Amino acid sequence: MIKTQNYIHDQFVSFGYDVSFQSYRVSGKKVNNIIATKKGIVPAKKTIILGAHYDSCENPGADDNASAVAGLLEIARAL
């Protein structure tokens, strides 16, 4: 999971986003949400919030999680 978290973080940074983590515990294990923020050039009239999950349960994670994160990263790159 750490490699996945680092990859997503690095992609957002390469696209010019400010990235932070929101840590919490699940079943005694520390996990992180990744929060990427990019402000526009002019004051925002609207805020766009997109999300995807990169966790997995009883599998290596290459299911709906992978496609959602890939889509999210592509949208982030395009913006």
Phi and psi in degrees as a GROMACS rama.xvg file:
@    title "Ramachandran Plot"
@    xaxis  label "Phi"
@    yaxis  label "Psi"
@TYPE xy
-63.695  -41.1067  ILE-2
-61.1083  -40.7032  LYS-3
-64.797  -46.8662  THR-4
-58.0631  -46.093  GLN-5
-64.6121  -39.6592  ASN-6
-62.2771  -48.1852  TYR-7
-62.2542  -45.7972  ILE-8
-55.0095  -50.7717  HIS-9
-63.3742  -36.2543  ASP-10
-64.2408  -47.9014  GLN-11
-59.0368  -44.5633  PHE-12
-60.6145  -42.0715  VAL-13
-65.5417  -22.459  SER-14
-89.5991  0.204176  PHE-15
91.8901  17.5214  GLY-16
-89.3253  149.365  TYR-17
-82.8287  131.207  ASP-18
-123.038  134.781  VAL-19
-137.279  170.46  SER-20
-119.623  143.77  PHE-21
-114.089  107.276  GLN-22
-91.5827  145.144  SER-23
-155.97  172.35  TYR-24
-114.587  139.303  ARG-25
-130.26  121.629  VAL-26
51.6698  40.0647  SER-27
79.7352  0.289131  GLY-28
-107.693  132.615  LYS-29
-75.9512  129.416  LYS-30
-131.405  165.176  VAL-31
-132.226  136.24  ASN-32
-84.2506  146.237  ASN-33
-106.642  125.101  ILE-34
-115.705  119.109  ILE-35
-114.67  130.724  ALA-36
-128.306  135.884  THR-37
-140.147  119.788  LYS-38
-88.7121  145.81  LYS-39
-77.3738  177.045  GLY-40
-76.9496  -39.7998  ILE-41
-104.329  156.062  VAL-42
-54.7621  136.672  PRO-43
-73.8572  134.519  ALA-44
-94.6808  -22.5367  LYS-45
-138.031  153.059  LYS-46
-115.455  134.575  THR-47
-105.61  126.379  ILE-48
-120.303  123.304  ILE-49
-121.972  150.297  LEU-50
-148.875  155.137  GLY-51
-156.549  156.139  ALA-52
-109.876  142.864  HIS-53
-114.938  14.2407  TYR-54
-82.8784  171.598  ASP-55
-146.694  163.38  SER-56
-137.101  113.902  CYS-57
59.4359  30.1126  GLU-58
-159.525  168.433  ASN-59
-73.2292  -1.64826  PRO-60
95.9235  -1.61784  GLY-61
-90.1409  63.9586  ALA-62
-132.386  -131.004  ASP-63
-60.9906  -28.2099  ASP-64
-61.3544  -46.0252  ASN-65
-63.679  -42.3787  ALA-66
-69.47  -37.7389  SER-67
-65.9585  -43.2857  ALA-68
-67.1959  -39.9629  VAL-69
-60.4707  -44.0838  ALA-70
-63.5883  -43.0399  GLY-71
-61.9765  -44.5546  LEU-72
-65.6632  -36.324  LEU-73
-67.9554  -40.764  GLU-74
-62.9633  -44.3809  ILE-75
-60.3527  -41.695  ALA-76
-63.5252  -43.5619  ARG-77
-66.689  -32.5886  ALA-78
